[in-house]
Amino acid sequence: QVQLVESGGGSVQAGGSLRLSCAASGYTASSYCMGWFRQAPGKEREGVATIPSHGGRTYYADSVKGRFTISQDNAKKTLYLQMNSLKPEDTAMYYCAADFSSRALCLGGYPPNLSEYYYWGQGTQVTVSS
């Protein structure tokens, strides 16, 4: 059973930084896509960043380009999201998710289709105060 466990959320002031981690387990596939998604109160869940396990391109939402960096340690099966220059509008529950099937959008660096990400973590809260 695939499990994804996020950590690293918290409360920071605007301009601050946080590093989210997502520890993955329960799979043997070597080709997959991982992503960070977020959902603010009253809003739909949106893709923040995605990365293929090997090759391909990373994707970033326009709202986070230049401030957030997605990375992974395949040996440790851990996904990261370094968030710098945080803004109050970044406040949301952040989720990591895994796509072991399609991967087409992810490999091309295109905006993700959330329905293709079958496995999700429980989320970690990020709160940015002004």
C-alpha positions in Angstrom: 0.0 0.0 0.0 1.5 3.3 -1.1 1.8 5.8 1.8 2.7 9.5 1.6 3.5 11.4 4.7 4.0 15.2 4.6 5.9 17.2 7.1 7.5 20.7 7.5 4.4 22.9 7.5 4.0 25.7 10.0 3.4 29.4 10.5 5.7 32.0 9.2 5.7 35.7 8.4 5.5 37.0 4.9 8.9 36.8 3.3 9.9 33.7 5.3 10.8 30.2 4.1 9.6 26.7 4.8 10.7 23.3 3.4 8.1 20.7 3.1 9.0 17.0 2.9 7.0 14.0 1.7 8.2 10.5 2.7 6.9 7.9 0.3 6.7 4.1 0.9 5.0 1.0 -0.3 5.9 1.0 -4.0 8.5 -0.5 -6.2 7.9 1.3 -9.4 10.9 3.2 -10.8 8.9 5.5 -13.1 6.3 7.8 -11.6 5.5 11.4 -11.0 5.2 13.2 -7.8 3.6 16.6 -7.1 2.8 19.2 -4.5 -0.8 20.5 -4.4 -2.5 23.0 -2.1 -6.0 23.9 -1.1 -7.0 27.1 0.6 -10.3 27.4 2.5 -13.2 27.9 0.0 -11.0 27.2 -3.0 -10.4 24.2 -5.2 -7.2 22.1 -4.8 -4.6 23.3 -7.3 -1.3 22.0 -8.6 1.8 23.8 -7.2 4.7 21.8 -8.7 5.3 18.4 -10.2 8.4 16.4 -11.0 9.0 13.1 -12.9 11.0 10.4 -11.2 13.5 10.4 -14.0 14.0 12.8 -16.9 11.2 15.1 -18.1 10.5 18.6 -16.9 9.3 20.1 -13.7 6.1 22.1 -13.6 5.4 25.2 -11.4 2.2 27.1 -11.1 2.7 30.7 -12.3 2.0 32.0 -8.7 5.0 30.2 -7.3 7.6 30.4 -10.1 10.9 31.8 -8.9 9.9 31.3 -5.2 9.3 27.5 -4.8 11.6 24.6 -5.8 10.5 21.0 -6.1 13.1 18.3 -5.7 13.4 14.6 -4.8 15.8 12.1 -3.4 14.8 8.9 -5.2 17.1 6.8 -2.9 15.2 8.1 0.2 11.9 8.1 -1.6 11.4 11.7 -0.4 9.9 14.6 -2.1 10.7 18.2 -1.1 9.2 21.7 -1.7 11.5 24.6 -0.8 9.3 27.6 -0.4 10.9 31.0 -0.2 9.5 34.6 -0.2 6.3 33.3 1.2 3.2 35.4 0.8 -0.1 35.4 2.7 -1.8 34.0 -0.4 0.4 30.9 -0.1 -1.6 30.0 3.1 -3.2 26.6 2.4 -3.1 22.9 3.2 -0.3 21.4 1.2 -0.5 17.8 -0.1 1.9 15.6 -1.9 0.6 13.1 -4.4 1.9 10.3 -6.7 1.0 9.3 -10.2 2.1 5.8 -11.2 0.1 5.5 -14.4 -0.3 8.3 -16.9 2.7 10.6 -16.3 2.3 12.3 -19.8 1.5 15.8 -18.4 4.2 15.5 -15.8 6.9 14.4 -18.2 6.1 17.4 -20.4 6.1 19.9 -17.6 2.4 20.7 -18.2 -0.2 21.6 -15.6 -1.3 18.5 -13.7 -4.6 16.7 -14.0 -5.4 16.0 -10.3 -7.5 13.0 -11.2 -4.3 11.2 -12.4 -2.8 11.4 -9.0 -4.3 8.4 -7.2 -2.2 8.5 -4.0 -2.4 11.4 -1.6 -0.9 12.3 1.7 -2.8 13.7 4.6 -1.5 17.2 4.1 0.5 19.7 6.1 -0.8 23.2 6.9 1.2 26.3 5.8 0.1 29.7 7.3 1.7 32.9 6.2 0.9 36.1 8.1 1.4 39.6 6.8 
